[in-house]
Amino acid sequence: MEVLFEDSSLIVCYKEAGLATQTKSVTQPDMESELSNYLKKKGENPEIHVVHRLDQPVEGVMVFAKTQKVASALSKQITDHVFTKKYYAIISREAFPDEGKLVDYLVKDSRTNLSKVVKETDPRAKKASLEYHVVDNWDDKKLLDIQLYTGRHHQIRTQLASRTAPILGDVKYGGISTGHNLALCSHYIGFKHPVTGKDMEFDIKPKGEDFKDSKLLG
């Protein structure tokens, strides 16, 4: 865990791949408990509120609230689509278009913890949309910069896999095993500070092994 910004209202930090955002297990570390312990060591109130989540194998930048009021305000920004989230993803498909908007309807299977694309008429379906453009390519790989408009379960992973372009290392959705975590990074978040009203933007470089071949880290 790396703290990128902190004040009396919120904490922005980097979550490494492999660490859960929040878990019910008292023996398994997660971002919520690590941040709570971090505040406790500083002599502060260890109150932490989860505003949004990243899948355990995904790395990236996140914001956590220190009060329920701030958490509610940030959650409303997400609901109102004024909270911006961008991701980098590596796929292994040369024929994939260089830019586009993907709109699908997804259903989560709670038994398998996987999501799938279904017809819009499915009563369980939730609309999922994103836009992307290619920012680098090498060998048979393409690096996508993705702006997420909805926050569905495994959304990016499902939408890309449904187009036979699974994320590198995402074996759950048909990706090639690399021995690393999947090549997906939440690299950017933008929101309005709930207390000061200031525009807040954070953009990081991915640390995952598979990104090292890209010009992002060159």
NUVO-520099 format. One record per residue (C-alpha): x, y, z. Coordinates in steps of 0.001 Angstrom, whole numbers, plus 500000, padded with zeros to 6 digits. Layout:
REM NUVO-520099
XYZ
...
***
This chain:
REM NUVO-520099
500000500000500000
501253503452499043
499500506644500171
499328509226497341
497243511896499104
495674512303502512
493751514917504454
491162514883507239
488428513672504839
489925511014502602
492911508920501572
494000508205498006
496337505243497672
497768502590495384
496435499040495790
498823496348494708
497574493368492716
496697490396494915
495394492448497834
491622492474498364
489774495771498759
487611494391501546
487145490894502942
485096489238505663
488033487031506657
489870488274509751
493030486395508715
493229487771505165
494754491261504744
492818493832502756
492981497536501958
490325498431504510
492198496843507432
495630498040506260
494428501634506065
492685501325509427
495927500065510992
497857502854509256
495608505493510843
495720503772514220
499533503859514226
499368507613513600
497050508036516572
494059508882514374
490542507495514397
490881504243512370
487517504751510628
487706503787506938
484837503677504440
485070501801501138
483796503973498267
484618501727495292
486357498401494752
489027496795492629
489123493050492001
491797491314494069
494146490576491100
493859494172489807
496275496946490763
495529500630490837
494618503910492450
491708504096494900
490077506614497243
488765505792500720
486726508065502967
487448508818506614
483822509660507462
480431508346506414
479427511790505139
482407511957502770
481806508342501672
478181509158500818
479212512238498834
481791510272496819
479332507428496244
476838509957494859
479487511218492429
479928507639491198
476160507205490829
475896510556489003
478779509579486662
480948512546487642
483585510301489226
485997509349486421
487810505991486270
490322504928483624
492117501609483238
495011500163481279
494526496633479943
496728494444477758
495051492083475293
496555489535472879
494566490137469734
496098492006466809
492825492349464891
491063494242467688
489902497732466541
492092500627467716
489200502454469373
485558501986470162
482668502062472593
481497498774474063
477933498439475348
476662495139476725
474223493690479221
475780491595481955
474649489062484528
476730487919487486
476692484234488430
477111484212492212
477966480496492260
481013480865490016
481720484571490737
481859485172486985
479857487525484773
478605486940481245
477040488910478400
473313488311477925
470496489795475875
469079493168476866
465718491490477455
467103489306480263
465360490564483453
468611490138485432
470717492120482945
472587495292483880
473839497688481229
477626498022480968
479443500621478880
483001501778478336
485154503504475733
488725502628474830
491594503490472523
494873501713471838
497912503551473229
500623501009472405
501159497681470635
504026495202470430
504283491593469229
500641490405469213
499664492619472156
497661495821472413
497553498192475365
494131499770475809
493307502927477743
489747502431478938
487257504912480378
484669503119482450
481143504528482497
479496501844484625
480896499727487426
479551496234486839
481040493063488296
484158492080486273
482919494489483606
486108495161481613
487180491542481874
483795490271480666
483285492768477851
486733492161476345
486553488381476753
483167488300475019
484918489762471945
487627487067472035
490072489616473420
490552488510477050
493017490421479213
496509488969479363
496790486682482397
493028486590483030
492671482796482938
489162483008484480
487962484600481263
490109482709478773
493267484825478944
496772483442478487
498469482425481720
501600484519482304
502457483553485860
501642487150486853
498458488884487941
496174489900485098
497350492908483081
494702495341484280
495411498562486168
493093501307487399
495505504093486509
493340507218486865
490599508548489114
489091512025489015
486515513476491380
485498516647493192
486658516872496804
483457516545498881
484603519172501412
486769521690499540
485104521349496130
488539521121494499
488965518983491383
491121515994492341
493002513940489734
495409511054490232
497182509217487421
499709506456488090
501914504122486086
501175500390486403
503687498225488245
502613494840486872
505243492722485129
503418492579481786
503304496370481482
507118496596481520
507282495893477773
505034498871476976
506076502445476283
504260503489479471
507270502374481478
509877502877478773
***
